[in-house]
Protein backbone atom coordinates (compact mmCIF):
# COMPACT_ATOMS: atom_id res chain seq x y z
CA UNK A 1 0.00 0.00 0.00
CA UNK A 2 1.34 3.41 -0.97
CA UNK A 3 0.32 6.14 1.46
CA UNK A 4 -0.07 9.84 0.72
CA UNK A 5 -0.19 12.51 3.42
CA UNK A 6 -1.27 16.13 3.39
CA UNK A 7 -1.84 18.86 5.98
CA UNK A 8 -4.22 21.30 4.32
CA UNK A 9 -4.33 23.70 7.28
CA UNK A 10 -7.27 26.07 7.80
CA UNK A 11 -10.15 26.04 5.32
CA UNK A 12 -13.92 26.45 5.21
CA UNK A 13 -16.23 23.61 6.07
CA UNK A 14 -17.36 23.23 2.45
CA UNK A 15 -13.76 23.06 1.26
CA UNK A 16 -12.90 20.45 3.88
CA UNK A 17 -15.84 18.18 3.05
CA UNK A 18 -15.29 18.58 -0.71
CA UNK A 19 -11.58 17.76 -0.28
CA UNK A 20 -12.37 14.54 1.60
CA UNK A 21 -14.80 13.55 -1.14
CA UNK A 22 -12.22 14.32 -3.83
CA UNK A 23 -9.74 11.99 -2.09
CA UNK A 24 -12.39 9.27 -2.03
CA UNK A 25 -12.92 9.65 -5.77
CA UNK A 26 -9.14 9.69 -6.40
CA UNK A 27 -8.33 6.58 -4.38
CA UNK A 28 -7.40 3.38 -6.23
CA UNK A 29 -6.79 -0.18 -5.09
CA UNK A 30 -3.13 0.39 -4.19
CA UNK A 31 -3.08 3.84 -2.56
CA UNK A 32 -4.40 5.36 0.67
CA UNK A 33 -4.62 8.91 2.00
CA UNK A 34 -4.08 10.39 5.46
CA UNK A 35 -5.04 14.03 5.82
CA UNK A 36 -4.89 16.55 8.68
CA UNK A 37 -6.91 19.77 8.60
CA UNK A 38 -8.58 22.56 10.57
CA UNK A 39 -11.56 24.91 10.17
CA UNK A 40 -11.84 28.64 9.47
CA UNK A 41 -14.34 29.96 10.27
CA UNK A 42 -15.54 27.61 13.00
CA UNK A 43 -18.11 25.25 11.57
CA UNK A 44 -21.00 23.02 12.62
CA UNK A 45 -21.09 19.82 10.59
CA UNK A 46 -24.21 17.69 10.49
CA UNK A 47 -24.39 13.96 9.86
CA UNK A 48 -25.49 12.96 6.37
CA UNK A 49 -29.05 12.20 7.52
CA UNK A 50 -29.41 14.97 10.10
CA UNK A 51 -31.90 17.81 9.62
CA UNK A 52 -30.56 21.36 9.41
CA UNK A 53 -33.64 22.40 11.39
CA UNK A 54 -31.79 21.04 14.45
CA UNK A 55 -29.61 24.18 14.26
CA UNK A 56 -30.33 27.85 14.97
CA UNK A 57 -29.35 29.05 11.52
CA UNK A 58 -29.70 32.79 12.13
CA UNK A 59 -27.58 32.68 15.28
CA UNK A 60 -24.93 30.64 13.47
CA UNK A 61 -24.76 33.20 10.67
CA UNK A 62 -24.60 36.09 13.13
CA UNK A 63 -21.72 34.42 14.99
CA UNK A 64 -19.85 33.53 11.76
CA UNK A 65 -20.33 29.81 12.31
CA UNK A 66 -20.54 27.92 9.03
CA UNK A 67 -22.93 24.97 8.63
CA UNK A 68 -22.17 21.98 6.39
CA UNK A 69 -23.33 18.42 5.98
CA UNK A 70 -20.78 15.63 6.23
CA UNK A 71 -20.80 12.76 3.72
CA UNK A 72 -20.57 10.40 6.72
CA UNK A 73 -23.14 9.66 9.38
CA UNK A 74 -23.28 10.68 13.01
CA UNK A 75 -24.66 13.83 14.57
CA UNK A 76 -23.73 17.50 14.94
CA UNK A 77 -20.20 18.67 15.81
CA UNK A 78 -18.90 22.20 16.36
CA UNK A 79 -15.43 22.16 14.78
CA UNK A 80 -13.33 24.73 16.61
CA UNK A 81 -10.31 24.00 18.83
CA UNK A 82 -9.46 20.66 17.29
CA UNK A 83 -7.39 18.79 14.74
CA UNK A 84 -9.46 16.88 12.22
CA UNK A 85 -8.16 13.84 10.38
CA UNK A 86 -9.40 11.89 7.39
CA UNK A 87 -8.36 8.54 5.97
CA UNK A 88 -9.34 7.21 2.56
CA UNK A 89 -8.62 3.52 1.99
CA UNK A 90 -9.53 0.99 -0.70
CA UNK A 91 -12.61 -1.00 0.29
CA UNK A 92 -11.83 -4.64 1.08
CA UNK A 93 -8.06 -4.14 0.91
CA UNK A 94 -6.33 -5.69 3.96
CA UNK A 95 -9.09 -4.71 6.41
CA UNK A 96 -12.85 -4.91 6.73
CA UNK A 97 -14.48 -1.51 7.43
CA UNK A 98 -14.79 -2.38 11.14
CA UNK A 99 -11.18 -3.53 11.31
CA UNK A 100 -10.01 -0.37 9.55
CA UNK A 101 -11.97 1.77 12.02
CA UNK A 102 -10.19 0.07 14.91
CA UNK A 103 -6.74 0.25 13.29
CA UNK A 104 -7.09 3.96 12.57
CA UNK A 105 -8.06 4.61 16.19
CA UNK A 106 -5.02 2.64 17.36
CA UNK A 107 -2.78 4.73 15.08
CA UNK A 108 -4.28 7.91 16.55
CA UNK A 109 -3.67 6.57 20.07
CA UNK A 110 -0.05 6.00 19.10
CA UNK A 111 0.26 9.59 17.93
CA UNK A 112 -1.37 11.01 21.07
CA UNK A 113 1.09 9.09 23.23
CA UNK A 114 4.00 10.54 21.25
CA UNK A 115 2.63 14.03 21.86
CA UNK A 116 2.41 13.62 25.64
CA UNK A 117 2.87 10.50 27.82
CA UNK A 118 -0.23 11.47 29.83
CA UNK A 119 -2.30 10.66 26.76
CA UNK A 120 -1.05 7.08 26.97
CA UNK A 121 -3.98 6.41 29.28
CA UNK A 122 -6.42 6.94 26.40
CA UNK A 123 -8.05 3.76 25.12
CA UNK A 124 -10.65 2.40 22.73
CA UNK A 125 -14.29 2.04 23.69
CA UNK A 126 -15.22 -1.67 23.72
CA UNK A 127 -19.02 -1.37 23.91
CA UNK A 128 -21.35 -0.37 21.08
CA UNK A 129 -24.24 1.77 22.33
CA UNK A 130 -27.83 1.38 21.17
CA UNK A 131 -27.82 4.20 18.62
CA UNK A 132 -31.48 3.95 17.54
CA UNK A 133 -32.49 4.48 21.17
CA UNK A 134 -29.93 7.24 21.68
CA UNK A 135 -31.14 9.18 18.65
CA UNK A 136 -34.57 9.46 20.24
CA UNK A 137 -33.05 11.30 23.21
CA UNK A 138 -32.15 15.00 23.19
CA UNK A 139 -28.46 14.08 23.41
CA UNK A 140 -28.89 12.25 20.11
CA UNK A 141 -28.49 15.58 18.31
CA UNK A 142 -24.80 15.83 19.24
CA UNK A 143 -21.98 13.56 18.15
CA UNK A 144 -20.11 13.80 21.45
CA UNK A 145 -23.14 12.74 23.48
CA UNK A 146 -22.04 9.09 23.23
CA UNK A 147 -18.97 7.01 22.38
CA UNK A 148 -19.12 4.33 19.69
CA UNK A 149 -17.17 1.08 19.82
CA UNK A 150 -13.47 1.62 18.99
CA UNK A 151 -13.66 5.40 19.36
CA UNK A 152 -10.97 6.96 21.52
CA UNK A 153 -11.82 7.85 25.11
CA UNK A 154 -9.87 9.00 28.16
CA UNK A 155 -10.99 7.85 31.60
CA UNK A 156 -14.43 7.12 30.18
CA UNK A 157 -14.85 10.43 28.34
CA UNK A 158 -14.86 10.81 24.57
CA UNK A 159 -11.69 12.41 23.17
CA UNK A 160 -11.98 11.64 19.44
CA UNK A 161 -15.24 11.38 17.53
CA UNK A 162 -15.08 9.50 14.21
CA UNK A 163 -17.43 8.51 11.40
CA UNK A 164 -17.02 6.18 8.43
CA UNK A 165 -18.76 5.58 5.12
CA UNK A 166 -18.29 3.28 2.13
CA UNK A 167 -18.19 5.26 -1.11
CA UNK A 168 -18.17 2.90 -4.11
CA UNK A 169 -14.78 1.15 -3.91
CA UNK A 170 -13.33 3.22 -1.07
CA UNK A 171 -13.80 3.84 2.63
CA UNK A 172 -13.82 7.40 3.96
CA UNK A 173 -13.26 7.89 7.67
CA UNK A 174 -12.79 11.23 9.36
CA UNK A 175 -12.96 12.53 12.89
CA UNK A 176 -12.40 15.32 15.40
CA UNK A 177 -9.53 15.24 17.90
CA UNK A 178 -10.61 17.59 20.69
CA UNK A 179 -7.84 19.98 21.77
CA UNK A 180 -9.69 22.82 23.54
CA UNK A 181 -13.20 22.96 24.98
CA UNK A 182 -14.93 25.32 22.52
CA UNK A 183 -16.79 22.35 21.01
CA UNK A 184 -19.08 22.51 24.04
CA UNK A 185 -20.65 25.70 22.64
CA UNK A 186 -22.50 23.51 20.15
CA UNK A 187 -25.50 23.45 22.47
CA UNK A 188 -25.82 27.25 22.05
CA UNK A 189 -26.75 26.60 18.41
CA UNK A 190 -29.27 23.78 18.86
CA UNK A 191 -33.00 24.34 18.59
CA UNK A 192 -33.83 23.09 22.08
CA UNK A 193 -35.72 24.42 25.08
CA UNK A 194 -34.11 25.53 28.36
CA UNK A 195 -34.56 22.16 30.10
CA UNK A 196 -32.92 20.33 27.20
CA UNK A 197 -30.15 22.94 27.15
CA UNK A 198 -29.31 22.31 30.80
CA UNK A 199 -29.49 18.55 30.30
CA UNK A 200 -27.18 18.64 27.26
CA UNK A 201 -24.75 20.94 29.06
CA UNK A 202 -24.40 18.33 31.80
CA UNK A 203 -24.09 15.59 29.18
CA UNK A 204 -21.36 17.24 27.15
CA UNK A 205 -19.45 18.24 30.29
CA UNK A 206 -19.59 14.72 31.72
CA UNK A 207 -19.02 12.73 28.51
CA UNK A 208 -16.28 14.66 26.67
CA UNK A 209 -12.72 15.66 27.42
CA UNK A 210 -10.05 17.55 25.49
CA UNK A 211 -6.27 17.30 25.25
CA UNK A 212 -5.61 20.60 27.05
CA UNK A 213 -7.59 19.44 30.09
CA UNK A 214 -5.61 16.21 30.22
CA UNK A 215 -2.09 17.57 29.72
CA UNK A 216 -2.58 20.95 31.45
CA UNK A 217 -1.12 23.23 28.79
CA UNK A 218 -2.10 24.96 25.55
CA UNK A 219 -2.04 22.77 22.46
CA UNK A 220 1.03 22.94 20.25
CA UNK A 221 -0.84 22.17 17.04
CA UNK A 222 2.30 21.84 14.92
CA UNK A 223 3.87 19.30 17.28
CA UNK A 224 0.59 17.42 17.69
CA UNK A 225 0.24 17.17 13.91
CA UNK A 226 3.76 15.75 13.62
CA UNK A 227 3.05 13.28 16.44
CA UNK A 228 -0.12 12.04 14.77
CA UNK A 229 1.70 11.56 11.47
CA UNK A 230 4.48 9.61 13.21
CA UNK A 231 1.96 7.53 15.13
CA UNK A 232 0.26 6.65 11.89
CA UNK A 233 3.52 5.64 10.21
CA UNK A 234 4.52 3.52 13.20
CA UNK A 235 1.20 1.72 13.56
CA UNK A 236 0.73 0.87 9.91
CA UNK A 237 4.43 -0.04 9.62
CA UNK A 238 5.02 2.40 6.81
CA UNK A 239 8.74 1.90 6.26
CA UNK A 240 9.19 4.92 4.00
CA UNK A 241 7.93 8.35 5.09
CA UNK A 242 4.35 9.01 3.98
CA UNK A 243 4.45 10.75 0.63
CA UNK A 244 3.38 14.37 0.50
CA UNK A 245 0.20 15.00 -1.47
CA UNK A 246 -1.23 18.38 -2.35
CA UNK A 247 -4.33 18.56 -4.52
Secondary structure as GFF3:
##gff-version 3
##sequence-region A 1 247
A	DSSP	beta_strand	2	11	.	.	.	ID=ss1
A	DSSP	alpha_helix	13	26	.	.	.	ID=ss2
A	DSSP	beta_strand	31	39	.	.	.	ID=ss3
A	DSSP	beta_strand	43	46	.	.	.	ID=ss4
A	DSSP	three_ten_helix	52	54	.	.	.	ID=ss5
A	DSSP	alpha_helix	57	62	.	.	.	ID=ss6
A	DSSP	beta_strand	66	69	.	.	.	ID=ss7
A	DSSP	beta_strand	77	79	.	.	.	ID=ss8
A	DSSP	beta_strand	82	90	.	.	.	ID=ss9
A	DSSP	alpha_helix	97	115	.	.	.	ID=ss10
A	DSSP	three_ten_helix	117	121	.	.	.	ID=ss11
A	DSSP	beta_strand	122	124	.	.	.	ID=ss12
A	DSSP	alpha_helix	131	134	.	.	.	ID=ss13
A	DSSP	three_ten_helix	138	141	.	.	.	ID=ss14
A	DSSP	three_ten_helix	143	145	.	.	.	ID=ss15
A	DSSP	beta_strand	152	154	.	.	.	ID=ss16
A	DSSP	beta_strand	157	167	.	.	.	ID=ss17
A	DSSP	beta_strand	170	178	.	.	.	ID=ss18
A	DSSP	three_ten_helix	182	189	.	.	.	ID=ss19
A	DSSP	alpha_helix	194	207	.	.	.	ID=ss20
A	DSSP	alpha_helix	211	215	.	.	.	ID=ss21
A	DSSP	alpha_helix	221	235	.	.	.	ID=ss22
A	DSSP	beta_strand	243	244	.	.	.	ID=ss23
###
